[in-house]
Amino acid sequence: MKFSSKYAGVLLIIIVFGYLFIPKIINRVQREAVVDSSRSVEAKPLSYLNINGEAKKVPEFLMLNQDSLWIGESDFKNKVWVVEFFFTRCPSICPIMNKNMKRIEEQLGSQPNFGIASFSIDPNYDQPSILKAYAEVYEVENPNWHFLTGPLETVHALANQGFNIFAGINPAVAGGFEHQGYFALIDKKGYFRSRTDAYGNPVVYYSGLDDDQGNAPEVDALIEDIELLLKE
C-alpha cells in the first residue's frame, strides 16, 4: 500500500513537533523537579510561635533532675534546647523518642550552649534515682541533658498548657499514660522556634518518631535547625 501524501504531512508535523518542543518539555520537567525540592527547604530565619501578637516563651518551672539537683528554665539561659515529655515505663513511643534524642545529643552535645529537658509525665514513679538509672541505660553523661520530675499536676499542666503537648493519664493504654511524641525547639532567649509550612505558618513541633521506613526526617530537620539557632 502506498504511503499517501496526507499521512506524510502528518508524520512531518509530528517530527517537527518532537524536534522543537520535546527537549523544552524535558527541560521544564527537570526545572520543576528542582523547584519542588527547593520548596521543602526550611525558611530562614526560623519562625517564632506568635500568640495574641506576642512570641511565645517557655513558662517558668523548677524540678529535680536525675542527680537530685533543682533545674529551672533559667538553667537553659543562653542555650538552644529541646524539650520532650516521656516516662521511663513507657512501652511504646518513648524508647523511639529517646533513641532519636540520643542521636541529637551525640551530634550536638559537645556544644556547651546546647541542652535537653526530658520531663517525666509519670513523676510519682520516676523519682531521681529511677531517672538516673534510665539515663545510664542511654549512656547519657552530658551535664546539659536533664531528666526532670515534679508533682504530677505541675508536670501535666506544663505539658498541656505550657508547651501545648498533650499528656494525660489513661489506664486503658499500655503504661497507663498517653502523650504526644513531639520535640519542642527553644532558642537562647527562651522562645519557641520552628520551621514554617507551605503557607508560612510555624510547624511548632518536630516529631521524635520514626517513619514507616525506620527513618526520622523531622529529627534530621531538627538537628539542622538547632545548628542554625546555635549560630544566632
C-alpha positions in Angstrom: 0.0 0.0 0.0 1.4 3.4 -1.0 2.0 6.0 1.7 -0.3 8.9 0.9 0.8 12.5 0.9 -1.8 13.1 3.6 -0.1 10.8 6.1 3.3 12.0 5.0 2.2 15.5 6.1 1.0 14.3 9.5 4.3 12.5 10.0 6.2 15.6 9.2 4.2 17.6 11.7 5.0 15.0 14.4 8.7 15.0 13.6 8.8 18.8 13.7 6.8 19.0 17.0 9.2 16.5 18.6 12.2 18.3 17.4 11.1 21.7 18.6 9.1 21.0 21.8 10.1 17.7 23.4 13.5 19.0 24.6 11.7 22.0 26.1 9.2 19.8 27.9 12.0 17.6 29.3 13.9 20.7 30.4 10.9 22.2 32.1 10.2 18.9 34.0 13.8 18.9 35.2 13.5 22.5 36.3 10.2 21.8 38.1 11.8 19.0 40.0 14.5 21.4 41.2 11.9 23.9 42.2 9.8 21.3 44.1 12.9 20.1 46.0 13.8 23.6 47.0 10.4 24.3 48.4 11.0 21.7 51.1 14.0 23.6 52.4 13.3 25.4 55.7 12.6 29.1 55.9 15.5 31.1 57.3 15.5 32.5 59.9 13.3 30.1 61.8 9.8 31.3 62.8 8.5 32.3 66.2 5.3 31.0 67.6 3.1 34.1 68.0 0.1 34.0 70.3 -2.1 37.2 70.5 0.6 39.1 68.7 3.4 38.0 71.1 6.2 35.5 70.6 5.6 32.5 73.0 8.2 31.9 75.6 8.9 28.8 77.8 7.0 29.1 81.1 8.8 29.0 84.4 9.4 25.7 86.1 11.6 24.2 88.8 12.0 20.4 89.1 14.5 17.8 90.3 16.8 16.2 87.7 18.4 12.7 87.8 21.1 14.0 90.1 18.5 15.4 92.5 19.5 19.0 91.5 16.9 21.7 91.1 16.6 22.7 87.5 14.5 25.5 86.0 14.2 27.4 82.8 16.9 29.8 83.9 19.4 26.9 83.7 18.9 26.9 80.0 19.5 30.7 79.6 21.7 31.4 76.5 21.3 27.8 75.4 19.4 26.3 72.5 17.4 23.4 73.9 15.0 20.7 73.0 12.0 19.6 75.2 10.2 16.3 75.3 7.6 14.7 77.6 8.1 10.9 78.3 8.1 8.3 81.1 10.5 5.6 81.9 8.0 2.7 81.9 6.6 3.7 78.5 6.4 0.6 76.3 5.6 2.3 73.0 6.9 5.6 71.7 9.3 6.7 74.4 12.1 4.3 73.5 11.9 5.6 69.9 11.9 9.2 71.0 14.9 8.8 73.3 16.8 6.8 70.7 16.4 9.8 68.4 17.1 12.3 71.2 20.3 10.4 71.9 21.3 10.8 68.3 20.7 14.6 68.6 22.8 14.6 71.7 25.6 12.7 70.0 25.8 15.2 67.2 25.4 18.4 69.2 26.0 17.6 72.8 29.6 18.8 72.7 28.3 22.3 72.2 28.3 24.0 75.7 25.3 26.1 74.7 23.0 23.2 73.8 20.7 21.4 76.2 17.9 18.9 76.6 15.0 18.8 79.0 13.1 15.5 79.3 10.1 15.8 81.6 8.5 12.7 83.1 4.7 12.5 82.9 4.8 9.7 85.5 6.7 11.6 88.2 5.3 9.7 91.1 7.3 6.7 89.9 10.0 8.5 88.0 11.9 9.8 91.0 15.5 11.0 90.6 17.0 7.5 91.2 14.8 6.0 88.5 15.6 8.7 86.1 19.3 8.3 86.9 19.1 4.6 86.0 17.2 5.4 82.9 19.8 7.9 81.8 22.5 5.3 82.3 20.7 2.9 80.0 21.0 5.5 77.3 24.6 6.3 78.3 23.8 9.9 79.0 26.7 11.7 80.6 26.1 15.1 79.2 25.5 17.5 82.1 23.1 19.6 80.0 20.6 16.7 79.4 18.2 16.9 82.3 15.6 14.2 83.1 13.1 16.0 85.2 10.5 15.1 87.8 8.0 17.1 89.9 4.4 17.0 91.1 2.2 15.2 88.7 -0.3 18.1 88.3 2.6 20.5 87.7 4.2 18.4 85.1 0.9 17.7 83.2 0.0 21.4 83.4 3.4 22.3 82.0 2.9 19.8 79.1 -0.7 20.7 78.3 -0.8 24.4 78.9 2.9 25.5 79.0 4.0 23.6 75.9 0.7 22.5 74.4 2.0 19.0 74.1 -0.7 16.5 75.3 0.0 14.4 78.3 -2.6 12.5 80.4 -3.5 9.5 82.5 -5.2 6.7 80.7 -5.4 3.3 82.4 -6.7 1.8 79.2 -3.4 2.2 77.3 -0.1 0.4 77.9 1.9 2.1 80.7 -1.1 4.0 82.0 -0.2 7.3 80.4 -0.6 8.7 76.9 1.2 11.6 75.3 2.4 13.1 72.0 5.8 12.2 70.6 6.8 15.8 69.9 10.1 17.6 70.4 9.9 21.4 71.0 12.8 23.7 70.0 13.7 26.6 72.2 16.2 29.3 71.4 18.8 31.0 73.6 16.2 33.6 74.8 13.6 31.1 75.7 11.3 31.5 72.7 9.7 28.6 70.8 11.2 28.4 67.3 10.5 26.2 64.3 10.3 25.9 60.5 7.3 27.1 58.6 4.9 25.1 56.5 4.0 25.7 52.8 1.7 28.6 53.9 4.3 30.3 56.1 2.8 29.1 59.4 5.2 27.8 62.1 5.0 24.0 62.3 5.8 24.5 66.1 6.9 20.9 66.9 9.1 18.2 65.4 8.1 14.5 65.6 10.5 12.5 67.6 9.3 9.3 66.0 10.5 7.2 63.0 8.5 6.9 59.8 7.4 3.6 58.2 10.9 3.1 56.7 12.6 3.5 60.0 13.9 7.0 59.3 13.3 10.1 61.3 13.2 13.0 58.8 11.8 15.5 61.3 14.7 14.7 63.7 17.1 15.4 60.8 15.3 18.7 60.3 15.5 19.5 64.0 19.3 18.9 64.0 19.7 21.3 61.1 17.5 23.9 62.9 19.4 23.6 66.2 22.6 24.3 64.3 21.0 27.4 62.8 20.0 28.7 66.3 23.4 28.0 67.7 24.8 30.5 65.3 22.4 33.2 66.3 
